[in-house]
Amino acid sequence: MKILVIGGAGYIGSHAVKKLVSDGNEVVVLDSLYTGHRKAVASEGKFYQGDLNDTFLVSKILRDERIEAVMHFAAYSLVPESVKKPLKYYENNVSGMI
């Protein structure tokens, strides 16, 4: 199965990518690297750096890569910043997922 992992360079997302690859799936990762790390992505996964709110990029990846499933791990999770900028977190964590 070909799976897009959004946020696949973060802690939880990168572990999901490793498991998906070890189970024989083709994995494509989209991550802004806001808090993720490029080195955390398994070398077997194809990597795109970009924002999940970039609908053109997401549509292109879905179409060009022939994605069959999507896993979303791209939530912002910095508590102090979330208190100061709640709309930023809502836009990414809620609207971005939709």
Secondary structure as GFF3:
##gff-version 3
##sequence-region A 1 98
A	DSSP	beta_strand	2	6	.	.	.	ID=ss1
A	DSSP	alpha_helix	11	22	.	.	.	ID=ss2
A	DSSP	beta_strand	26	31	.	.	.	ID=ss3
A	DSSP	three_ten_helix	38	40	.	.	.	ID=ss4
A	DSSP	beta_strand	46	49	.	.	.	ID=ss5
A	DSSP	alpha_helix	55	64	.	.	.	ID=ss6
A	DSSP	beta_strand	69	72	.	.	.	ID=ss7
A	DSSP	alpha_helix	79	84	.	.	.	ID=ss8
A	DSSP	alpha_helix	86	90	.	.	.	ID=ss9
A	DSSP	pi_helix	91	95	.	.	.	ID=ss10
###
